[in-house]
């Protein structure tokens, strides 16, 4: 069934829709916490303009009133990084984590996700999730 839309919508109806959208946005911002892993779903105009989010798995690092900071986990690049540890020289694939520096795509930013207690004790990084949010 198809309905014709009113060519000039009622300003009160538009305001009600905008207010409902603001309330939904506020509720969703309150639900997103550091340490959560999110998955993109249905295509939207935002996903069309930010296509690296399509079918992305995103780890939330921080969520404030001003911004939500997350990193895309499932976008591998062709680049490899080598490092040496007690097991010898290791190689890891570099993943594209998303846009940084206030919306500009930056390839100079490197974020290393680790679970090493030794690095944490040395002050390199912080715990994610509830523990990290409290500290």
Contact map, one row per residue, 1 for C-alpha under 8 A:
111000000000000000000000000000000000000000000000000000000000000000000000000000000000000000000000000000000000000000000000000000000000000
111100000000000000000000000000000000000000000000000000000000000000000000000000000000000000000000000000000000000000000000000000000000000
111110000000000000000000000000000000000000000000000000000000000000000000000000000000000000000000000000000000000000000000000000000000000
011111000000000000000000000000000000000000000000000000000000000000000000000000000000000000000000000000000000000000000000000000000000000
001111100000000000000000000000000000000000000000000000000000000000000000000000000000000000000000000000000000000000000000000000000000000
000111111000000000000000000000000000000000000000000000000000000000000000000000000000000000000000000000000000000000000000000000000000000
000011111000000000000000000000000000000000000000000000000000000000000000000000000000000000000000000000000000000000000000000000000000000
000001111100000000000000000000000000000000000000000000000000000000000000000000000000000000000000000000000000000000000000000000000000000
000001111110110000000000000000000000000000000000000000000000000000000000000000000000000000000000000000000000000000000000000000000000000
000000011111110000000000000000000000000000000000000000000000000000000000000000000000000000000000000000000000000000000000000000000000000
000000001111111000000000000000000000000000000000000000000000000000000000000000000000000000000000000000000000000000000000000000000000000
000000000111111100000000000000000000000000000000000000000000000000000000000000000000000000000000000000000000000000000000000000000000000
000000001111111110000000000000000000000000000000000000000000000000000000000000000000000000000000000000000000000000000000000000000000000
000000001111111111000000000000000000000000000000000000000000000000000000000000000000000000000000000000000000000000000000000000000000000
000000000011111111100000000000000000000000000000000000000000000000000000000000000000000000000000000000000000000000000000000000000000000
000000000001111111110000000000000000000000000000000000000000000000000000000000000000000000000000000000000000000000000000000000000000000
000000000000111111111000000000000000000000000000000000000000000000000000000000000000000000000000000000000000000000000000000000000000000
000000000000011111111100000000000000000000000000000000000000000000000000000000000000000000000000000000000000000000000000000000000000000
000000000000001111111110000000000000000000000000000000000000000000000000000000000000000000000000000000000000000000000000000000000000000
000000000000000111111111000000000000000000000000000000000000000000000000000000000000000000000000000000000000000000000000000000000000000
000000000000000011111111100000000000000000000000000000000000000000000000000000000000000000000000000000000000000000000000000000000000000
000000000000000001111111110000000000000000000000000000000000000000000000000000000000000000000000000000000000000000000000000000000000000
000000000000000000111111111000000000000000000000000000000000000000000000000000000000000000000000000000000000000000000000000000000000000
000000000000000000011111111100000000000000000000000000000000000000000000000000000000000000000000000000000000000000000000000000000000000
000000000000000000001111111110000000000000000000000000000000000000000000000000000000000000000000000000000000000000000000000000000000000
000000000000000000000111111111000000000000000000000000000000000000000000000000000000000000000000000000000000000000000000000000000000000
000000000000000000000011111111100000000000000000000000000000000000000000000000000000000000000000000000000000000000000000000000000000000
000000000000000000000001111111110000000000000000000000000000000000000000000000000000000000000000000000000000000000000000000000000000000
000000000000000000000000111111110000000000000000000000000000001010000000000000000000000000000000000000000000000000000000000000000000000
000000000000000000000000011111111000000000000000000000000000000000000000000000000000000000000000000000000000000000000000000000000000000
000000000000000000000000001111111000000000000000000000000000000000000000000000000000000000000000000000000000000000000000000000000000000
000000000000000000000000000111111101000000000000000000000001001000000000000000000000000000000000000000000000000000000000000000000000000
000000000000000000000000000001111111000000000000000000000001011000000000000000000000000000000000000000000000000000000000000000001000000
000000000000000000000000000000011111000000000000000000000011111000000000000000000000000000000000000000000000000000000000000000011101100
000000000000000000000000000000001111100000000000000000000011100000000000000000000000000000000000000000000000000000000000000000011100000
000000000000000000000000000000011111110000000000000000000011000000000000000000000000000000000000000000000000000000000000000000001000000
000000000000000000000000000000000011111000000000000000001111000000000000000000000000000000000000000000000000000000000000000000000000000
000000000000000000000000000000000001111100000000000000001111000000000000000000000000000000000000000000000000000000000000000000000000000
000000000000000000000000000000000000111110000000000000111100000000000000000000000000000000000000000000000000000000000000000000000000000
000000000000000000000000000000000000011111000000000011111000000000000000000000000000000000000000000000000000000000000000000000000000000
000000000000000000000000000000000000001111100000000001100000000000000000000000000000000000000000000000000000000000000000000000000000000
000000000000000000000000000000000000000111110000000000000000000000000000000000000000000000000000000000000000000000000000000000000000000
000000000000000000000000000000000000000011111111000001000000000000000000000000000000000000000000000000000000000000000000000000000000000
000000000000000000000000000000000000000001111111000000000000000000000000000000000000000000000000000000000000000000000000000000000000000
000000000000000000000000000000000000000000111111100000000000000000000000000000000000000000000000000000000000000000000000000000000000000
000000000000000000000000000000000000000000111111110000000000000000000000000000000000000000000000000000000000000000000000000000000000000
000000000000000000000000000000000000000000111111111111000000000000000000000000000000000000000000000000000000000000000000000000000000000
000000000000000000000000000000000000000000111111111000000000000000000000000000000000000000000000000000000000000000000000000000000000000
000000000000000000000000000000000000000000001111111000000000000000000000000000000000000000000000000000000000000000000000000000000000000
000000000000000000000000000000000000000000000111111111000000000000000000000000000000000000000000000000000000000000000000000000000000000
000000000000000000000000000000000000000000000011111111000000000000000000000000000000000000000000000000000000000000000000000000000000000
000000000000000000000000000000000000000000000010011111010000000000000000001000000000000000000000010000000000000000000000000000000000000
000000000000000000000000000000000000000100000010011111110000000000000001000000000000000000000000000000000000000000000000000000000000000
000000000000000000000000000000000000000110100010011111110000000000000000000000000000000000000000000000000000000000000000000000000000000
000000000000000000000000000000000000001110000000000011111000000000000000000000000000000000000000000000000000000000000000000000000000000
000000000000000000000000000000000000001100000000000111111100000000000001111000000000000000000000000000000000000000000000000000000000000
000000000000000000000000000000000000111100000000000000111110000000000001110000000000000000000000000000000000000000000000000000000000000
000000000000000000000000000000000000111000000000000000011111000000000111100000000000000000000000000000000000000000000000000000000000000
000000000000000000000000000000000111110000000000000000001111100000000111100000000000000000000000000000000000000000000000000000000000000
000000000000000000000000000000011111110000000000000000000111111000011110000000000000000000000000000000000000000000000000000000000000000
000000000000000000000000000000000110000000000000000000000011111000011110000000000000000000000000000000000000000000000000000000010000000
000000000000000000000000000000001100000000000000000000000001111100011100000000000000000000000000000000000000000000000000000000000000000
000000000000000000000000000010011100000000000000000000000001111110111000000000000000000000000000000000000000000000000000000000000000000
000000000000000000000000000000000000000000000000000000000000011111110000000000000000000000000000000000000000000000000000000000000000000
000000000000000000000000000010000000000000000000000000000000001111110000000000000000000000000000000000000000000000000000000000000000000
000000000000000000000000000000000000000000000000000000000000000111110000000000000000000000000000000000000000000000000000000000000000000
000000000000000000000000000000000000000000000000000000000000001111111000000000000000000000000000000000000000000000000000000000000000000
000000000000000000000000000000000000000000000000000000000001111111111100000000000000000000000000000000000000000000000000000000000000000
000000000000000000000000000000000000000000000000000000000001111000111110000000000000000000000000000000000000000000000000000000000000000
000000000000000000000000000000000000000000000000000000000111110000011111000000000000000000000000000000000000000000000000000000000000000
000000000000000000000000000000000000000000000000000000000111100000001111100000000000000000000000110000000000000000000000000000000000000
000000000000000000000000000000000000000000000000000010011110000000000111111000000000000000000001110000000000000000000000000000000000000
000000000000000000000000000000000000000000000000000000011110000000000011111000000000000000000011100000000000000000000000000000000000000
000000000000000000000000000000000000000000000000000000011000000000000001111100000000000000000011000000000000000000000000000000000000000
000000000000000000000000000000000000000000000000000100010000000000000001111110000000000000000011100000000000000000000000000000000000000
000000000000000000000000000000000000000000000000000000000000000000000000011111000000000000001111000000000000000000000000000000000000000
000000000000000000000000000000000000000000000000000000000000000000000000001111100000000000001111000000000000000000000000000000000000000
000000000000000000000000000000000000000000000000000000000000000000000000000111110000000000001100000000000000000000000000000000000000000
000000000000000000000000000000000000000000000000000000000000000000000000000011111000000000001100000000000000000000000000000000000000000
000000000000000000000000000000000000000000000000000000000000000000000000000001111100000000111100000000000000000000000000000000000000000
000000000000000000000000000000000000000000000000000000000000000000000000000000111110000000111100000000000000000000000000000000000000000
000000000000000000000000000000000000000000000000000000000000000000000000000000011111000011110000000000000000000000000000000000000000000
000000000000000000000000000000000000000000000000000000000000000000000000000000001111100011100000000000000000000000000000000000000000000
000000000000000000000000000000000000000000000000000000000000000000000000000000000111111111000000000000000000000000000000000000000000000
000000000000000000000000000000000000000000000000000000000000000000000000000000000011111111000000000000000000000000000000000000000000000
000000000000000000000000000000000000000000000000000000000000000000000000000000000001111100000000000000000000000000000000000000000000000
000000000000000000000000000000000000000000000000000000000000000000000000000000000001111111000000000000000000000000000000000000000000000
000000000000000000000000000000000000000000000000000000000000000000000000000000000001111111000000000000000000000000000000000000000000000
000000000000000000000000000000000000000000000000000000000000000000000000000000000111101111100000000000000000000000000000000000000000000
000000000000000000000000000000000000000000000000000000000000000000000000000000000111101111110000000000000000000000000000000000000000000
000000000000000000000000000000000000000000000000000000000000000000000000000000011110000011111000000000000000000000000000000000000000000
000000000000000000000000000000000000000000000000000000000000000000000000000000011100000001111100000000000000000000000000000000000000000
000000000000000000000000000000000000000000000000000000000000000000000000000111111000000000111110000000000000000000000000000000000000000
000000000000000000000000000000000000000000000000000000000000000000000000000111111000000000011111000000000000000000000000000000000000000
000000000000000000000000000000000000000000000000000000000000000000000000111110000000000000001111100000000000000000000000000000000000000
000000000000000000000000000000000000000000000000000000000000000000000001111110000000000000000111110000000000000000000000000000000000000
000000000000000000000000000000000000000000000000000000000000000000000011101000000000000000000011111000000000000000000000000000000000000
000000000000000000000000000000000000000000000000000100000000000000000011000000000000000000000001111100001000000000000000000000000000000
000000000000000000000000000000000000000000000000000000000000000000000000000000000000000000000000111111111100000000000000000000000000000
000000000000000000000000000000000000000000000000000000000000000000000000000000000000000000000000011111111100100000000000000000000000000
000000000000000000000000000000000000000000000000000000000000000000000000000000000000000000000000001111111100000000000000000000000000000
000000000000000000000000000000000000000000000000000000000000000000000000000000000000000000000000001111110000000000000000000000000000000
000000000000000000000000000000000000000000000000000000000000000000000000000000000000000000000000001111111000000000000000000000000000000
000000000000000000000000000000000000000000000000000000000000000000000000000000000000000000000000001111111100000000000000000000000000000
000000000000000000000000000000000000000000000000000000000000000000000000000000000000000000000000011110111110000000000000000000000000000
000000000000000000000000000000000000000000000000000000000000000000000000000000000000000000000000001110011111100000000000000000000000000
000000000000000000000000000000000000000000000000000000000000000000000000000000000000000000000000000000001111110000000000000000000000000
000000000000000000000000000000000000000000000000000000000000000000000000000000000000000000000000000000000111110000000000000000000000000
000000000000000000000000000000000000000000000000000000000000000000000000000000000000000000000000000100000111111000000000000000000000000
000000000000000000000000000000000000000000000000000000000000000000000000000000000000000000000000000000000011111100000000000000000000000
000000000000000000000000000000000000000000000000000000000000000000000000000000000000000000000000000000000000111110000000000000000000000
000000000000000000000000000000000000000000000000000000000000000000000000000000000000000000000000000000000000011111000000000000000000000
000000000000000000000000000000000000000000000000000000000000000000000000000000000000000000000000000000000000001111100000000000000000000
000000000000000000000000000000000000000000000000000000000000000000000000000000000000000000000000000000000000000111110000000000000000000
000000000000000000000000000000000000000000000000000000000000000000000000000000000000000000000000000000000000000011111000000000000000000
000000000000000000000000000000000000000000000000000000000000000000000000000000000000000000000000000000000000000001111111000000000000000
000000000000000000000000000000000000000000000000000000000000000000000000000000000000000000000000000000000000000000111111100000000000000
000000000000000000000000000000000000000000000000000000000000000000000000000000000000000000000000000000000000000000011111110000000000000
000000000000000000000000000000000000000000000000000000000000000000000000000000000000000000000000000000000000000000011111111110000000000
000000000000000000000000000000000000000000000000000000000000000000000000000000000000000000000000000000000000000000011111111111100000000
000000000000000000000000000000000000000000000000000000000000000000000000000000000000000000000000000000000000000000001111111100000000000
000000000000000000000000000000000000000000000000000000000000000000000000000000000000000000000000000000000000000000000111111100000000000
000000000000000000000000000000000000000000000000000000000000000000000000000000000000000000000000000000000000000000000011111111000000000
000000000000000000000000000000000000000000000000000000000000000000000000000000000000000000000000000000000000000000000011111111000000000
000000000000000000000000000000000000000000000000000000000000000000000000000000000000000000000000000000000000000000000011001111100000000
000000000000000000000000000000000000000000000000000000000000000000000000000000000000000000000000000000000000000000000001001111110001000
000000000000000000000000000000000000000000000000000000000000000000000000000000000000000000000000000000000000000000000001000011111011100
000000000000000000000000000000000110000000000000000000000000100000000000000000000000000000000000000000000000000000000000000001111111100
000000000000000000000000000000001111000000000000000000000000000000000000000000000000000000000000000000000000000000000000000000111111100
000000000000000000000000000000000110000000000000000000000000000000000000000000000000000000000000000000000000000000000000000000011111110
000000000000000000000000000000000000000000000000000000000000000000000000000000000000000000000000000000000000000000000000000000111111111
000000000000000000000000000000000100000000000000000000000000000000000000000000000000000000000000000000000000000000000000000001111111111
000000000000000000000000000000000100000000000000000000000000000000000000000000000000000000000000000000000000000000000000000000111111111
000000000000000000000000000000000000000000000000000000000000000000000000000000000000000000000000000000000000000000000000000000000111111
000000000000000000000000000000000000000000000000000000000000000000000000000000000000000000000000000000000000000000000000000000000011111
